[in-house]
Amino acid sequence: MKKIITIIGARPQIIKASAISRAIKTRYANEIEEIIVHTGQHYDENMSEIFFTEMDIPKPKYNLQVGSASHGVQTAEIIKGIEELCTEEKVDGVLIYGDTNSTLAGAIAASKIEIPVIHVEAGLRSYNKQMPEEINRILSDHVSTLLFCPTQTAVDNLQKEGFSVDKTKKASKDHPHVYMCGDIMFDNSLFFSMKSDTQSSILEELELEKNKYILCTIHRNANTDDKQNINAIFRALESIQRDHDLTIVLPLHPRTKKMMEELLKPELVKAIMENPNIKIIPPAGFLDIIALEKHARLMVTDSGGLQKEAFFFKKPCVILRPQTEWVEIVANGNAILADADYDRILKATHELLLKNDFTYPPLFGDGKASEFIVGKIIEQI
C-alpha cells in the first residue's frame, strides 16, 4: 500500500483534488492511501468548507492554518509543517496541484528530504515572471519526479526547458517522467455537470434566463489591488451591461469586495450597486458555478480555471489578464486576452458575442486523467 500526502491550500485545489480522491476511492482503494493536508493558505467557510461537503471530498487530516502573510512567511510556515508531516507519516510521495505558495512549499519540503514530488498541472507557462504563480510553477516542476501535463503545449514547454520525455530510466527528480494525461478539471466538469443539473437551483434563485447573462469573476491581485485596473474592469462591466442588455452575474471573492470598497470611484460604485442587472452574489459552490457556466452567454474572468471551464462548456471567454497559461483556447479563437483595459474588454466582448463559428477540439484529454495519474503514481513511486 502506497501512502501519499495531497497538499491543498486554495479553493481551486480542493476542486482539483476531488478528481484524484474519487479515482482512489472508486478504483485504487486497496493500493494507495491518501492523506489530505490543507495548508490554510486561503480558508473561508464559504470558500472552502462547502466544497468538501458538496463534492464528497475526504476532509483534511491536517490543517496547517498558516493564514494570510507575505509570500516568504507563508511559504516558510508551510514548508516547516509539511516536512514534519512527511516524516511523521512516512509517506511515499507528495502530490501538489497548480501554482500556489502551497504548491511551491510542498515541492521544496518533499524534495529536500528525498520524497518524490508529483505535480499535477505541470508544464503550464504564461512566460511572465511578474506573476508569483509563474515562479511557483517553474520551481515546482524542476524538483518533481512525476509531471502530469494537461495539454501537449505543457509537455512542449517542459521540453524547451530541458526535460526529456524518455521514460526508460526509473522516475526520479534527476530523471523525471513527463506525461500528457489530459486535464483533471475536465474529468470534474463531466462528473459534476449532471449532478449540477439536479442539485443546483441558482438560476431560479437569481431569476436568470439561460443564455441571457454574462458570468464574471475577478480575484487576481493585479486586478483587485490596482486602482486603475479595478476601476477599468468595473467600468467596462457597467458599459457591457448597458450596451448589450445582458445581466452580469458576479460571485464576489472576499478580497475583491474589500478592494472595491477601498479603490472604486464613488460614482462607479453607485452605478454598479444601483443597476438591478448587475447581480453581485456571495462566492458560489462548485455545483452552482457549473450551472452558471453551462447557461451563460459569455464568461469574463481572470481565473485560469474558469477559462478552461468556459471551453469545456463551449462558452466564449474574455480573459482579464495580459497572458494566459491556457494558450490553446486563445489560439483556437475561443477566448480573447483583454487584460484590465477598458477598450479591449469592450472590443473583445463585442467580438465574441457576434462570433458564431466556434470549434471545440479535444485539447484537454478524454475525461479520464485522474485514473491515469493514480495508476502512474502506484506504478512509479
C-alpha positions as CSV (number, residue, x, y, z in Angstrom):
1,M,0.0,0.0,0.0
2,K,1.5,3.3,-1.1
3,K,0.9,6.4,1.0
4,I,0.8,9.9,-0.4
5,I,0.1,13.4,1.0
6,T,-2.1,15.6,-1.1
7,I,-1.5,19.3,-0.5
8,I,-4.3,21.8,-1.0
9,G,-4.3,25.5,0.0
10,A,-6.9,27.3,-2.1
11,R,-10.4,26.6,-3.3
12,P,-9.4,25.6,-6.9
13,Q,-7.0,22.9,-5.4
14,I,-9.9,21.5,-3.4
15,I,-11.8,21.0,-6.6
16,K,-8.9,19.5,-8.4
17,A,-8.1,17.2,-5.6
18,S,-11.7,15.8,-5.7
19,A,-10.9,14.1,-9.0
20,I,-7.9,12.2,-7.7
21,S,-9.7,11.3,-4.4
22,R,-12.6,10.0,-6.4
23,A,-10.3,7.8,-8.6
24,I,-8.6,6.4,-5.5
25,K,-11.9,5.7,-3.8
26,T,-13.5,4.0,-6.8
27,R,-10.6,2.1,-8.4
28,Y,-7.5,2.1,-6.2
29,A,-8.6,2.0,-2.6
30,N,-6.6,-1.2,-1.8
31,E,-3.4,0.2,-3.4
32,I,-3.0,3.7,-2.2
33,E,-3.7,5.7,0.9
34,E,-4.2,9.4,0.6
35,I,-3.7,11.9,3.4
36,I,-5.1,15.4,2.6
37,V,-3.3,18.3,4.1
38,H,-4.9,21.8,4.0
39,T,-2.3,24.5,4.4
40,G,-4.8,27.1,5.4
41,Q,-3.3,29.5,2.8
42,H,-6.8,30.6,1.9
43,Y,-9.5,29.4,4.2
44,D,-13.0,30.8,4.4
45,E,-16.1,28.8,5.4
46,N,-18.0,29.8,2.2
47,M,-14.9,29.4,0.0
48,S,-13.6,26.1,1.3
49,E,-15.8,24.1,3.7
50,I,-18.8,23.9,1.4
51,F,-16.6,22.3,-1.2
52,F,-15.7,19.3,1.0
53,T,-19.3,18.7,1.7
54,E,-20.8,19.4,-1.7
55,M,-18.2,17.4,-3.7
56,D,-17.9,14.5,-1.2
57,I,-14.2,15.0,-0.7
58,P,-12.4,13.4,2.3
59,K,-11.9,16.1,5.0
60,P,-8.3,17.1,5.5
61,K,-6.5,15.0,8.2
62,Y,-4.3,18.1,8.9
63,N,-4.8,21.9,8.6
64,L,-1.6,23.9,9.0
65,Q,-3.6,27.1,9.5
66,V,-0.9,29.3,8.1
67,G,-3.4,32.1,7.1
68,S,-2.5,35.2,5.1
69,A,1.0,36.5,5.3
70,S,3.8,37.7,3.0
71,H,5.0,35.2,0.4
72,G,8.1,34.4,2.4
73,V,6.4,33.9,5.7
74,Q,3.6,31.9,4.3
75,T,5.8,29.7,2.2
76,A,8.2,29.1,5.1
77,E,5.5,28.1,7.5
78,I,4.0,25.6,5.0
79,I,7.5,24.1,4.3
80,K,8.0,23.6,8.0
81,G,4.6,22.0,8.5
82,I,4.8,19.7,5.5
83,E,8.3,18.5,6.3
84,E,7.2,17.5,9.8
85,L,4.1,15.6,8.4
86,C,6.1,13.8,5.7
87,T,8.5,12.5,8.4
88,E,5.7,11.6,10.9
89,E,3.5,9.9,8.3
90,K,6.4,8.1,6.5
91,V,4.9,8.9,3.1
92,D,6.0,7.6,-0.3
93,G,5.1,10.8,-2.3
94,V,3.7,14.3,-2.1
95,L,1.1,15.4,-4.6
96,I,0.8,19.1,-5.4
97,Y,-1.5,20.9,-7.7
98,G,-1.1,24.0,-9.8
99,D,0.8,27.1,-8.8
100,T,0.1,28.5,-5.4
101,N,2.5,29.1,-2.5
102,S,1.2,25.8,-1.0
103,T,2.3,24.1,-4.3
104,L,5.8,25.6,-4.1
105,A,6.2,24.9,-0.4
106,G,5.1,21.3,-0.8
107,A,7.7,20.8,-3.6
108,I,10.5,22.3,-1.6
109,A,9.7,20.4,1.6
110,A,9.4,17.0,0.0
111,S,12.3,17.3,-2.5
112,K,14.7,18.4,0.3
113,I,14.0,15.2,2.3
114,E,14.1,12.9,-0.8
115,I,10.4,12.3,-1.1
116,P,9.1,12.2,-4.7
117,V,7.1,15.2,-5.8
118,I,4.1,14.5,-8.0
119,H,3.0,17.7,-9.9
120,V,-0.5,17.8,-11.4
121,E,-0.8,20.7,-14.0
122,A,2.9,20.6,-14.8
123,G,4.4,22.5,-17.7
124,L,2.0,25.5,-17.7
125,R,3.7,28.7,-18.6
126,S,2.5,32.3,-19.0
127,Y,6.1,33.4,-19.7
128,N,5.5,36.3,-17.3
129,K,7.7,36.1,-14.1
130,Q,6.0,39.1,-12.7
131,M,3.2,36.6,-11.7
132,P,4.0,34.8,-8.5
133,E,2.2,31.8,-9.9
134,E,4.8,31.5,-12.7
135,I,7.7,31.3,-10.3
136,N,5.8,28.7,-8.3
137,R,5.1,26.6,-11.4
138,I,8.7,26.6,-12.7
139,L,10.4,25.8,-9.4
140,S,7.9,23.1,-8.6
141,D,8.4,21.4,-12.0
142,H,12.1,21.4,-11.6
143,V,12.1,19.3,-8.4
144,S,9.3,16.9,-9.4
145,T,9.6,13.2,-10.1
146,L,6.3,12.8,-11.9
147,L,5.0,15.6,-14.1
148,F,1.4,15.4,-15.3
149,C,0.7,17.8,-18.1
150,P,-2.9,18.7,-19.0
151,T,-2.1,19.6,-22.7
152,Q,0.5,18.9,-25.3
153,T,1.6,22.6,-25.1
154,A,2.6,21.9,-21.4
155,V,4.7,19.0,-22.5
156,D,6.4,21.1,-25.2
157,N,7.1,23.8,-22.6
158,L,8.9,21.3,-20.4
159,Q,11.0,20.0,-23.3
160,K,12.0,23.6,-24.1
161,E,13.4,23.8,-20.5
162,G,15.4,20.7,-21.0
163,F,13.1,18.0,-19.7
164,S,13.2,14.6,-21.5
165,V,10.2,12.6,-22.4
166,D,12.2,9.4,-22.2
167,K,10.9,7.0,-19.6
168,T,13.4,4.2,-19.8
169,K,15.1,5.1,-16.5
170,K,13.3,4.9,-13.2
171,A,11.5,8.1,-12.4
172,S,13.4,10.4,-10.0
173,K,13.9,14.1,-9.6
174,D,17.0,13.8,-11.7
175,H,15.2,11.8,-14.4
176,P,11.5,12.8,-14.0
177,H,8.8,11.2,-16.1
178,V,6.6,13.6,-18.1
179,Y,3.1,12.6,-19.1
180,M,0.4,14.2,-21.3
181,C,-2.6,13.0,-19.3
182,G,-5.3,15.5,-20.0
183,D,-6.9,17.9,-17.5
184,I,-8.4,16.6,-14.3
185,M,-10.7,19.6,-14.3
186,F,-12.3,18.2,-17.5
187,D,-12.8,15.0,-15.5
188,N,-14.6,17.1,-12.8
189,S,-16.7,19.1,-15.2
190,L,-18.0,15.9,-16.9
191,F,-18.7,14.2,-13.5
192,F,-20.3,17.1,-11.8
193,S,-22.3,18.5,-14.7
194,M,-25.2,16.1,-14.3
195,K,-25.1,16.5,-10.6
196,S,-25.4,20.2,-11.0
197,D,-28.4,19.8,-13.2
198,T,-30.4,18.2,-10.4
199,Q,-28.9,19.8,-7.3
200,S,-28.3,23.5,-8.3
201,S,-31.2,26.0,-8.2
202,I,-29.1,29.1,-8.6
203,L,-30.6,30.2,-11.9
204,E,-34.1,30.1,-10.4
205,E,-32.9,31.9,-7.3
206,L,-31.3,34.7,-9.3
207,E,-34.1,34.8,-11.8
208,L,-31.7,34.2,-14.7
209,E,-32.7,33.3,-18.3
210,K,-30.4,30.8,-19.9
211,N,-28.0,32.3,-22.4
212,K,-29.1,35.8,-21.4
213,Y,-26.4,36.7,-18.9
214,I,-22.6,37.0,-18.5
215,L,-20.7,35.3,-15.8
216,C,-17.8,37.3,-14.4
217,T,-15.2,36.5,-11.7
218,I,-12.3,38.8,-10.6
219,H,-9.8,37.8,-8.0
220,R,-6.2,38.2,-9.1
221,N,-4.1,40.8,-7.1
222,A,-3.0,42.6,-10.3
223,N,-6.7,43.4,-10.9
224,T,-8.1,43.8,-7.5
225,D,-5.3,45.7,-5.8
226,D,-4.5,48.2,-8.6
227,K,-6.7,51.2,-8.6
228,Q,-6.6,51.8,-12.3
229,N,-7.2,48.2,-13.2
230,I,-10.2,47.6,-10.9
231,N,-11.8,50.8,-12.0
232,A,-11.3,49.9,-15.7
233,I,-12.8,46.4,-15.2
234,F,-15.9,47.6,-13.3
235,R,-16.4,50.5,-15.7
236,A,-16.3,48.0,-18.6
237,L,-18.8,45.7,-16.9
238,E,-21.2,48.6,-16.4
239,S,-20.8,49.6,-20.1
240,I,-21.2,46.0,-21.3
241,Q,-24.4,45.6,-19.4
242,R,-25.9,48.7,-20.8
243,D,-24.6,48.2,-24.4
244,H,-25.7,44.5,-24.7
245,D,-28.7,44.4,-22.4
246,L,-27.3,41.2,-20.7
247,T,-27.4,40.6,-17.0
248,I,-24.0,40.3,-15.4
249,V,-23.6,37.8,-12.5
250,L,-20.5,38.4,-10.3
251,P,-19.8,35.9,-7.5
252,L,-17.6,38.1,-5.4
253,H,-14.3,37.0,-3.9
254,P,-13.8,38.4,-0.4
255,R,-10.6,40.3,-1.4
256,T,-12.4,41.8,-4.5
257,K,-15.2,43.0,-2.2
258,K,-12.8,44.7,0.1
259,M,-10.8,46.3,-2.7
260,M,-14.0,47.5,-4.4
261,E,-14.9,49.4,-1.2
262,E,-11.4,50.9,-1.0
263,L,-10.5,51.7,-4.6
264,L,-13.6,52.1,-6.8
265,K,-14.7,55.7,-7.6
266,P,-17.8,56.6,-5.7
267,E,-19.9,57.3,-8.8
268,L,-18.9,53.9,-10.3
269,V,-19.8,52.1,-7.0
270,K,-23.2,53.9,-7.2
271,A,-23.8,52.9,-10.8
272,I,-22.9,49.2,-10.1
273,M,-24.9,48.9,-7.0
274,E,-28.0,50.6,-8.4
275,N,-28.0,48.5,-11.6
276,P,-30.5,45.7,-11.0
277,N,-29.0,43.8,-13.9
278,I,-25.6,43.5,-12.3
279,K,-26.1,40.8,-9.7
280,I,-23.3,40.7,-7.1
281,I,-23.6,37.4,-5.1
282,P,-21.5,35.7,-2.4
283,P,-18.9,33.1,-3.5
284,A,-20.8,30.2,-5.1
285,G,-20.3,26.4,-4.6
286,F,-18.9,24.3,-7.4
287,L,-22.3,22.9,-8.5
288,D,-23.7,26.4,-8.7
289,I,-20.7,27.7,-10.6
290,I,-21.1,24.8,-13.1
291,A,-24.7,25.7,-13.5
292,L,-23.8,29.4,-14.1
293,E,-21.1,28.4,-16.6
294,K,-23.2,26.0,-18.5
295,H,-26.0,28.5,-19.2
296,A,-24.1,31.8,-19.6
297,R,-23.8,33.5,-22.9
298,L,-20.2,34.6,-22.2
299,M,-17.7,34.5,-19.4
300,V,-15.4,37.3,-18.3
301,T,-12.7,36.2,-15.9
302,D,-9.1,36.4,-14.6
303,S,-9.3,32.8,-13.3
304,G,-7.3,30.2,-15.1
305,G,-9.8,27.5,-14.0
306,L,-12.8,29.4,-15.4
307,Q,-11.0,30.0,-18.7
308,K,-10.8,26.2,-19.2
309,E,-14.3,25.6,-17.9
310,A,-15.7,28.1,-20.4
311,F,-14.1,25.9,-23.1
312,F,-15.4,22.7,-21.5
313,F,-19.0,24.1,-21.6
314,K,-18.5,25.6,-25.0
315,K,-18.7,29.3,-23.9
316,P,-16.6,32.2,-25.3
317,C,-14.4,33.9,-22.7
318,V,-12.9,37.4,-22.2
319,I,-9.7,37.0,-20.2
320,L,-8.8,39.8,-17.8
321,R,-5.1,39.1,-18.0
322,P,-2.2,40.1,-20.3
323,Q,-1.2,36.5,-20.8
324,T,-2.6,33.1,-20.1
325,E,-1.1,29.7,-19.5
326,W,-4.1,28.2,-21.5
327,V,-2.8,29.5,-24.8
328,E,-4.7,26.8,-26.7
329,I,-8.1,28.4,-26.2
330,V,-6.9,31.8,-27.4
331,A,-5.1,30.3,-30.4
332,N,-8.3,28.4,-31.3
333,G,-10.4,31.6,-31.1
334,N,-12.5,30.6,-28.1
335,A,-11.1,33.3,-25.8
336,I,-9.5,36.8,-26.2
337,L,-6.9,38.4,-23.9
338,A,-8.1,41.8,-22.8
339,D,-6.1,42.5,-19.7
340,A,-7.6,45.2,-17.4
341,D,-8.0,47.5,-20.4
342,Y,-11.5,49.2,-20.7
343,D,-11.4,49.5,-24.5
344,R,-10.0,45.9,-25.1
345,I,-12.6,44.4,-22.7
346,L,-15.4,46.1,-24.6
347,K,-14.0,45.1,-28.0
348,A,-13.4,41.5,-27.0
349,T,-16.9,41.2,-25.6
350,H,-18.5,42.6,-28.7
351,E,-16.4,40.4,-31.0
352,L,-17.1,37.2,-29.1
353,L,-20.9,37.9,-28.8
354,L,-21.1,38.3,-32.6
355,K,-18.9,35.3,-33.4
356,N,-20.8,32.1,-34.3
357,D,-18.2,29.7,-35.8
358,F,-16.5,28.4,-32.6
359,T,-14.9,25.0,-32.6
360,Y,-14.0,22.9,-29.6
361,P,-11.4,20.3,-30.4
362,P,-10.3,17.8,-27.6
363,L,-7.5,19.8,-26.3
364,F,-7.8,18.6,-22.7
365,G,-7.9,14.9,-22.9
366,D,-10.7,12.3,-22.6
367,G,-12.0,12.9,-19.1
368,K,-10.0,10.1,-17.5
369,A,-6.9,12.0,-16.4
370,S,-7.3,11.2,-12.7
371,E,-7.4,7.5,-13.3
372,F,-4.2,7.7,-15.4
373,I,-2.4,9.8,-12.8
374,V,-3.2,7.5,-9.9
375,G,-2.2,4.4,-11.9
376,K,1.2,6.0,-12.7
377,I,1.7,7.0,-9.1
378,I,1.2,3.4,-8.0
379,E,3.5,2.1,-10.8
380,Q,6.3,4.6,-10.4
381,I,6.6,5.8,-6.8
